[in-house]
Amino acid sequence: MTEKKDRRTRMAALAGGVILAALGIMFLANNFLGFLNAWRIWPLFLLIPVIPLAINWLEKGREAAGSVLPITILVFYCGHFLWLTHSHWAGAGTSWPNYLFGPGLGFLFLYFIERRPGLLAPAFVLLGLGAAFYSGIYGSSLPLGAFLVIAGAILVLTSRRK
């Protein structure tokens, strides 16, 4: 048991070290290339709380699986806001269903880790609403249809494991 805990602690330290070193390299490279502008990279600061949450999850395993929810939400929103800042917020008016996808994906990933069926309901409600709103915004049934197929496949595949 202690060996497993020591391995997790080493993995957490390794992950934290790699992340910090990568950030340091990025900031050092900025001195020569000048690609980091505060107005463009501010979403990366959403990843700061992800580091201790991920380290905690790596150290404690399933005991700290609840960290997956905020990790997923923050990483998803970081990507969404990076896209919006680089597109000069052109898609902000039509991408608001992404605010439903962040927590929906968090619940879905948490379900895959903990295998508690009660986590699928909020995941499917949030993801389904987001897909339905995207279908309405773009006048296409593709997002809703794709969601229904994926949700059905998840239910079928997870029902076979019991």
C-alpha positions in Angstrom: 0.0 0.0 0.0 2.8 2.4 0.9 4.6 1.6 -2.3 1.5 2.5 -4.3 1.2 5.8 -2.4 4.9 6.6 -2.9 4.5 6.0 -6.6 1.5 8.3 -6.8 3.4 11.0 -4.9 6.3 10.7 -7.3 3.9 10.9 -10.3 2.2 14.0 -8.8 5.6 15.7 -8.3 6.7 14.7 -11.8 3.5 16.1 -13.3 3.7 19.3 -11.3 7.4 19.7 -12.3 6.7 19.2 -16.0 3.9 21.7 -16.0 5.9 24.3 -14.2 8.9 23.8 -16.4 6.7 24.0 -19.5 5.3 27.3 -18.3 8.8 28.6 -17.5 10.0 27.7 -21.0 7.0 29.4 -22.5 7.6 32.6 -20.6 11.4 32.5 -21.4 10.6 32.0 -25.1 8.3 35.0 -25.0 11.4 37.2 -24.4 12.7 36.3 -27.9 9.5 35.6 -29.8 7.0 38.0 -28.2 4.0 35.8 -28.6 2.5 36.2 -25.2 0.2 39.1 -24.8 -1.8 39.5 -21.6 -5.0 40.1 -23.5 -4.6 36.8 -25.4 -3.3 34.5 -22.7 -5.3 35.5 -19.7 -7.4 32.3 -20.0 -4.3 30.2 -19.2 -4.6 31.6 -15.6 -7.6 29.4 -15.3 -5.2 26.5 -15.3 -3.4 27.6 -12.1 -5.9 25.9 -9.8 -5.8 22.8 -12.0 -2.2 22.1 -11.0 -2.9 21.5 -7.3 -6.2 19.7 -8.0 -4.5 17.4 -10.5 -1.6 16.7 -8.1 -4.1 15.9 -5.3 -6.0 13.6 -7.7 -2.8 11.8 -8.8 -1.6 11.4 -5.2 -4.9 10.2 -3.7 -6.5 8.4 -6.7 -10.2 7.6 -6.5 -10.3 9.1 -3.0 -9.9 12.6 -4.7 -11.8 11.8 -7.9 -14.1 14.8 -7.1 -11.3 17.0 -8.4 -12.1 15.8 -11.9 -15.2 18.0 -12.1 -13.4 21.4 -11.5 -10.4 20.2 -13.5 -12.6 19.5 -16.5 -14.6 22.7 -16.2 -11.5 24.9 -15.9 -9.6 23.2 -18.8 -12.7 23.3 -21.0 -13.4 27.0 -20.3 -9.7 27.8 -20.7 -9.8 26.4 -24.2 -13.1 28.1 -25.0 -11.8 31.5 -23.8 -8.5 31.1 -25.7 -10.5 30.5 -28.8 -12.7 33.5 -28.1 -9.7 35.8 -27.4 -7.9 34.7 -30.6 -11.1 35.1 -32.7 -11.6 38.6 -31.1 -14.8 37.3 -29.4 -16.6 37.0 -32.8 -18.3 33.7 -31.7 -19.3 34.8 -28.2 -22.9 35.3 -29.1 -23.3 31.9 -30.6 -21.0 29.8 -28.3 -22.8 30.3 -25.0 -24.0 26.6 -24.9 -20.4 25.8 -24.1 -21.2 27.0 -20.6 -23.4 23.9 -20.3 -20.8 21.6 -21.8 -18.1 22.4 -19.2 -19.9 21.0 -16.2 -21.6 18.3 -18.4 -18.3 16.9 -19.4 -17.1 17.2 -15.8 -19.9 15.0 -14.7 -19.4 12.6 -17.6 -15.6 12.2 -16.8 -16.4 11.8 -13.1 -18.9 9.0 -14.0 -16.2 7.2 -16.0 -13.9 7.3 -13.0 -16.3 6.5 -10.2 -18.9 4.4 -12.1 -21.8 5.9 -10.2 -24.9 5.9 -12.4 -26.3 9.0 -10.7 -23.6 11.1 -12.4 -25.0 10.3 -15.9 -28.2 12.2 -15.3 -26.7 15.7 -14.8 -24.1 14.9 -17.5 -26.8 14.0 -20.1 -29.1 16.9 -19.1 -26.3 19.5 -19.4 -24.8 18.0 -22.6 -28.2 17.4 -24.1 -29.3 21.0 -23.5 -26.1 22.3 -25.0 -26.5 20.2 -28.1 -30.2 21.2 -28.4 -29.3 24.9 -28.1 -26.6 24.5 -30.7 -29.1 22.8 -33.0 -31.4 25.7 -32.6 -28.7 28.3 -33.1 -27.3 26.8 -36.3 -30.6 25.4 -37.6 -29.3 21.9 -37.9 -30.2 18.7 -36.1 -26.6 17.5 -36.3 -25.4 18.5 -32.7 -28.5 17.0 -31.1 -28.5 13.9 -33.2 -24.8 13.3 -32.5 -25.4 13.8 -28.8 -28.2 11.3 -28.8 -26.1 8.7 -30.6 -23.2 9.1 -28.2 -25.4 9.1 -25.1 -27.2 6.0 -26.3 -23.9 4.3 -27.0 -22.6 5.1 -23.5 -25.8 3.7 -21.9 -25.6 0.5 -24.0 -21.9 0.0 -23.3 -22.1 0.7 -19.6 -25.2 -1.5 -19.2 -23.2 -4.5 -20.5 -20.5 -4.2 -17.8 -22.9 -5.0 -14.9 
